Amino acid sequence: MTDISIVLNAIEMVFSWPGIALITLGVIIGVIGGSLPGVGGALTLAIAIPFTIQLESVNAIIFLIGAYNGVMYGGSISAILFNVPGSASAAATTLEGYPMAREGRAVDALTISAVSSSIGDFLGGVAILAILPALVTIVLMFGTPEYFLVAVLGLALIIVVSEGDFLRDAMAGGFGVMLATVGVAPMLPTSRYTFGQLGLYNGINFVAALIGIFAVSEMLRLSKQGGTISRGGDIDVGGSVLSGIRTVLSKPITLIKSSVVGLLIGAIPGSGGSVSTFVAYGEAKRASENPEKFGNGAEEGIVATESSNNATVSGSLIPTLTFGIPGSTTTAVLIGALMLHGIRPGPALFSSQINLTYSIFVSLVACSFIILALGLLVVRWAGYLTTVNTSVIIPIIIVLSVLGAFSLNSNYFDVFVVLALGIIGYFMQSYDYSLVAFLLGLILGPIAEENLARSLDLSNGSLDIFFATPLRLLLVVATVVIVVGPYLGPVLKQQFGTTSEV
Amino acid sequence: MDRLTNMARGEHVFAALLVTLAVYMFITAYDFPPAARLFPQAASGIVIVAATLRVVNHFIPYEFTKGDSVVLSGSGDDESSMSEAEESGKTENRTRMLVLGALITGYILGGFAVGLFWVTPPFALAYLVYTGQKWWVTAIITAALTGVAYVFIVLMKLDLVTGGI
C-alpha cells in the first residue's frame, strides 16, 4: 500500500516552483529538438544533461522527462508539415499528417497531434501511477544475483534489437562492454587499461560517450547533407484548432486503445515508439469504419500514432527505472543522466528514493498539460522550426556538446572522449552497427560485472547462487529463450509445418 | 583494384580496428587478477568470435541473421536520427563533412591548448563562413555562441580561458 503522502509530496514537487518551470522548459527544448530531423531525442537529451549538473537531482530528472516528452510530440511537426519525421517514432504520423497538410488542413493535423500526444501522455502517466505500488513489490524482490541475471538478459536483448546482421550487432555490444571495462575493476584494487592516466581511473564518462555518439556523429552526418531541414514543398498552414480538438475527442476508443498499445510496447526493452506507432496505426485502420481513407489524410491515423507515441514514454520508463535496461536510445541517455546525479536504477528508486520515482511519473502527467497548451499555442508557427538551415544548427550543437562535456568534470579528457566516440559513432552508423546494442553493452556491462562480483562474494564463488530461487531460474530460462529463440524458433516451425503437411 | 581500395576504405578497416583493439584487450587482460579479467576477456572474445564468424560466413551457407523470425525490427533508432526520406532527398557532400571533422578536431585541440572560450568564436565563424551563410546570420550565431561559452564560465564556474599551454 502506497503512502498517499508520497504521492502528494510528488505532486507538490512537480507542480510548484521550480519544478513546473523546468518541465515546461524541458518540453519546449524537446519540441524544438524533436521537430528538427537529425537532432532527435537522444541527442537533445545528451546535450541537455550537462546543464542539469547544477540542479537538484529530482529537478534535473523531471526537466529531462519534460524534454523526452517534448521530443516525442515535436517529431510530428515536421512529419505533418514536410513529410520528414523529426524522429523515427513519428514516421507513422507522416502517412496521414502530410496528406492532411497538403489538403490545407495542417492546423487540424497539428492540433490532433498535440491533443492526442497530450492524452497519450496523461493516460500513460496515470496508468503507471496506478500500477506503481505493485511494481515496487516486484522490484524489491530483486537482489544482487537477480540484477546480474537481469543485466545478462538485457545484454541478450541485443539479439532482439538486432535488425539484420546479428554478428555485427554482437560486435557493437561487445565493444560497448569493452569500453565499460576501462577503469578500476569493481570490488578490486585493479586498474584496467588506464595507461597511468588519472582521467581514466573512473572509466570512460558515460555522458561524454553519449554526447560523442549522438551529437558529434549525427552532426557529421548532417553536414554531408546540408540544406534546410524541410524537403517538401511549401505547405499552407490552414485549418482550425477547434475542429482538431473535436476530432480527437470524438475518437475515445482509438485514443485509449492506442495509448495502451504504446504503454505495453514501450515497456518491452528494445522496442519503442517506432514499433508502437505502427502497431497502433494498423489497429486503428483495422477497426476503422472507413479504412479506405487511410493513406489519404485519415484523422484517426494521427490520433492512433500520436497517442501511442507519447504513451510509449511511460512504458519505456518501467524497464529503465526498475532494471536499468533502456527501452530506446533516448532512455539510454536518461540512464546516463540518472547516473550523473548519483541515482542507480533499481531497488533504491523504489525504496529510499521512492519520492523521486513518483515525481518522475507525476511529471509525465504534468507534461500532458504542457504539451497540450504549447501545442495549441504554437501550432501556426511550428513550421518555421523546420526551415532552419542545418549549417546553422551544426556549430550550435557542436559548441554545446564540447562545452557540456568539459563541464562534466572540468577536464579535457571527457572532451577527447566526445571527439573519439563521435568519430567512432559516425562509422558505426555508416556501417550499420547497432547503436542500441553498443549502448546496452556500455550500460549493462558494468552492472553485470559489479553484481556478478558481489554475488560470487556472497556465495563464496559458487555459481549455484544463480539457480537458487524460482525467480532466478526464470531469468536464466528467459535469457536462454532470448538467445536461442530467434534461431531455434523458425527451425521448429519448419519441422512442425513439415510434420503437419505429412 | 578499385574493389580492393573500396574495401580498404570501408567497413573492413573499421572492423579490423575493432578486432585489433579486442585482441589487445584480450591479451593484456592476462595481467589482471582472474576476477578482473573475466569481463574484458568475455567482451573482447565476443568481438573476436563475431568478427571471425562474419569472415567465415562468406564461405559457409549459414546466414547469421534473423530474417523474418523476429518482429521487433526498426526499434533501434527509436526516437533519434535521420529518416530514409530525409536521406534520399539530398546529394551528400563528403568534403563538407571532412571540413567539419577537421574543424571540430581543431576546436578541441585548440581549446586544450589555449582554453575553449578563445577558440569558440573562430570555430563557429569558420564553419559558418565555409558553408556560405549570410553575414548577419554568421555574426549573430558567432556572438551567441561566444555568449554561451561566457555563460558556462559565469554560471557553471568553469575555467574555459586557461589552456594546457
Boltz contact constraints between the chains, C-beta under 6 A:
constraints:
  - contact:
      token1: [A, 37]
      token2: [B, 86]
      max_distance: 6.0
  - contact:
      token1: [A, 38]
      token2: [B, 82]
      max_distance: 6.0
  - contact:
      token1: [A, 40]
      token2: [B, 79]
      max_distance: 6.0
  - contact:
      token1: [A, 40]
      token2: [B, 80]
      max_distance: 6.0
  - contact:
      token1: [A, 40]
      token2: [B, 81]
      max_distance: 6.0
  - contact:
      token1: [A, 41]
      token2: [B, 79]
      max_distance: 6.0
  - contact:
      token1: [A, 41]
      token2: [B, 80]
      max_distance: 6.0
  - contact:
      token1: [A, 42]
      token2: [B, 80]
      max_distance: 6.0
  - contact:
      token1: [A, 71]
      token2: [B, 79]
      max_distance: 6.0
  - contact:
      token1: [A, 84]
      token2: [B, 85]
      max_distance: 6.0
  - contact:
      token1: [A, 84]
      token2: [B, 86]
      max_distance: 6.0
  - contact:
      token1: [A, 85]
      token2: [B, 83]
      max_distance: 6.0
  - contact:
      token1: [A, 87]
      token2: [B, 79]
      max_distance: 6.0
  - contact:
      token1: [A, 88]
      token2: [B, 77]
      max_distance: 6.0
  - contact:
      token1: [A, 88]
      token2: [B, 78]
      max_distance: 6.0
  - contact:
      token1: [A, 89]
      token2: [B, 78]
      max_distance: 6.0
  - contact:
      token1: [A, 89]
      token2: [B, 79]
      max_distance: 6.0
  - contact:
      token1: [A, 160]
      token2: [B, 72]
      max_distance: 6.0
  - contact:
      token1: [A, 161]
      token2: [B, 75]
      max_distance: 6.0
  - contact:
      token1: [A, 161]
      token2: [B, 76]
      max_distance: 6.0
  - contact:
      token1: [A, 163]
      token2: [B, 73]
      max_distance: 6.0
  - contact:
      token1: [A, 164]
      token2: [B, 65]
      max_distance: 6.0
  - contact:
      token1: [A, 165]
      token2: [B, 65]
      max_distance: 6.0
  - contact:
      token1: [A, 166]
      token2: [B, 64]
      max_distance: 6.0
  - contact:
      token1: [A, 167]
      token2: [B, 50]
      max_distance: 6.0
  - contact:
      token1: [A, 167]
      token2: [B, 53]
      max_distance: 6.0
  - contact:
      token1: [A, 167]
      token2: [B, 54]
      max_distance: 6.0
  - contact:
      token1: [A, 167]
      token2: [B, 64]
      max_distance: 6.0
  - contact:
      token1: [A, 170]
      token2: [B, 46]
      max_distance: 6.0
  - contact:
      token1: [A, 170]
      token2: [B, 50]
      max_distance: 6.0
  - contact:
      token1: [A, 171]
      token2: [B, 47]
      max_distance: 6.0
  - contact:
      token1: [A, 171]
      token2: [B, 50]
      max_distance: 6.0
  - contact:
      token1: [A, 174]
      token2: [B, 43]
      max_distance: 6.0
  - contact:
      token1: [A, 174]
      token2: [B, 46]
      max_distance: 6.0
  - contact:
      token1: [A, 174]
      token2: [B, 47]
      max_distance: 6.0
  - contact:
      token1: [A, 175]
      token2: [B, 18]
      max_distance: 6.0
  - contact:
      token1: [A, 175]
      token2: [B, 47]
      max_distance: 6.0
  - contact:
      token1: [A, 177]
      token2: [B, 43]
      max_distance: 6.0
  - contact:
      token1: [A, 178]
      token2: [B, 25]
      max_distance: 6.0
  - contact:
      token1: [A, 178]
      token2: [B, 43]
      max_distance: 6.0
  - contact:
      token1: [A, 178]
      token2: [B, 44]
      max_distance: 6.0
  - contact:
      token1: [A, 181]
      token2: [B, 39]
      max_distance: 6.0
  - contact:
      token1: [A, 181]
      token2: [B, 40]
      max_distance: 6.0
  - contact:
      token1: [A, 185]
      token2: [B, 36]
      max_distance: 6.0
  - contact:
      token1: [A, 188]
      token2: [B, 35]
      max_distance: 6.0
  - contact:
      token1: [A, 188]
      token2: [B, 36]
      max_distance: 6.0
  - contact:
      token1: [A, 190]
      token2: [B, 32]
      max_distance: 6.0
  - contact:
      token1: [A, 190]
      token2: [B, 33]
      max_distance: 6.0
  - contact:
      token1: [A, 190]
      token2: [B, 36]
      max_distance: 6.0
  - contact:
      token1: [A, 220]
      token2: [B, 97]
      max_distance: 6.0
  - contact:
      token1: [A, 223]
      token2: [B, 96]
      max_distance: 6.0
  - contact:
      token1: [A, 223]
      token2: [B, 97]
      max_distance: 6.0
  - contact:
      token1: [A, 223]
      token2: [B, 100]
      max_distance: 6.0
  - contact:
      token1: [A, 224]
      token2: [B, 92]
      max_distance: 6.0
  - contact:
      token1: [A, 224]
      token2: [B, 93]
      max_distance: 6.0
  - contact:
      token1: [A, 224]
      token2: [B, 97]
      max_distance: 6.0
  - contact:
      token1: [A, 225]
      token2: [B, 90]
      max_distance: 6.0
  - contact:
      token1: [A, 226]
      token2: [B, 93]
      max_distance: 6.0
  - contact:
      token1: [A, 227]
      token2: [B, 90]
      max_distance: 6.0
  - contact:
      token1: [A, 231]
      token2: [B, 89]
      max_distance: 6.0
  - contact:
      token1: [A, 270]
      token2: [B, 75]
      max_distance: 6.0
  - contact:
      token1: [A, 271]
      token2: [B, 72]
      max_distance: 6.0
  - contact:
      token1: [A, 271]
      token2: [B, 75]
      max_distance: 6.0
  - contact:
      token1: [A, 272]
      token2: [B, 75]
      max_distance: 6.0
  - contact:
      token1: [A, 272]
      token2: [B, 78]
      max_distance: 6.0
  - contact:
      token1: [A, 273]
      token2: [B, 78]
      max_distance: 6.0
  - contact:
      token1: [A, 273]
      token2: [B, 79]
      max_distance: 6.0
  - contact:
      token1: [A, 274]
      token2: [B, 74]
      max_distance: 6.0
  - contact:
      token1: [A, 274]
      token2: [B, 78]
      max_distance: 6.0
  - contact:
      token1: [A, 275]
      token2: [B, 75]
      max_distance: 6.0
  - contact:
      token1: [A, 328]
      token2: [B, 78]
      max_distance: 6.0
  - contact:
      token1: [A, 328]
      token2: [B, 79]
      max_distance: 6.0
  - contact:
      token1: [A, 329]
      token2: [B, 78]
      max_distance: 6.0
  - contact:
      token1: [A, 329]
      token2: [B, 80]
      max_distance: 6.0
  - contact:
      token1: [A, 330]
      token2: [B, 79]
      max_distance: 6.0
  - contact:
      token1: [A, 391]
      token2: [B, 131]
      max_distance: 6.0
  - contact:
      token1: [A, 395]
      token2: [B, 124]
      max_distance: 6.0
  - contact:
      token1: [A, 395]
      token2: [B, 127]
      max_distance: 6.0
  - contact:
      token1: [A, 398]
      token2: [B, 104]
      max_distance: 6.0
  - contact:
      token1: [A, 399]
      token2: [B, 120]
      max_distance: 6.0
  - contact:
      token1: [A, 399]
      token2: [B, 145]
      max_distance: 6.0
  - contact:
      token1: [A, 403]
      token2: [B, 152]
      max_distance: 6.0
  - contact:
      token1: [A, 407]
      token2: [B, 156]
      max_distance: 6.0
  - contact:
      token1: [A, 407]
      token2: [B, 158]
      max_distance: 6.0
  - contact:
      token1: [A, 412]
      token2: [B, 112]
      max_distance: 6.0
  - contact:
      token1: [A, 415]
      token2: [B, 108]
      max_distance: 6.0
  - contact:
      token1: [A, 419]
      token2: [B, 108]
      max_distance: 6.0
  - contact:
      token1: [A, 427]
      token2: [B, 14]
      max_distance: 6.0
  - contact:
      token1: [A, 431]
      token2: [B, 11]
      max_distance: 6.0
  - contact:
      token1: [A, 431]
      token2: [B, 14]
      max_distance: 6.0
  - contact:
      token1: [A, 434]
      token2: [B, 76]
      max_distance: 6.0
  - contact:
      token1: [A, 436]
      token2: [B, 76]
      max_distance: 6.0
  - contact:
      token1: [A, 449]
      token2: [B, 39]
      max_distance: 6.0
  - contact:
      token1: [A, 486]
      token2: [B, 66]
      max_distance: 6.0
  - contact:
      token1: [A, 486]
      token2: [B, 69]
      max_distance: 6.0
  - contact:
      token1: [A, 486]
      token2: [B, 70]
      max_distance: 6.0
  - contact:
      token1: [A, 489]
      token2: [B, 69]
      max_distance: 6.0
  - contact:
      token1: [A, 490]
      token2: [B, 69]
      max_distance: 6.0
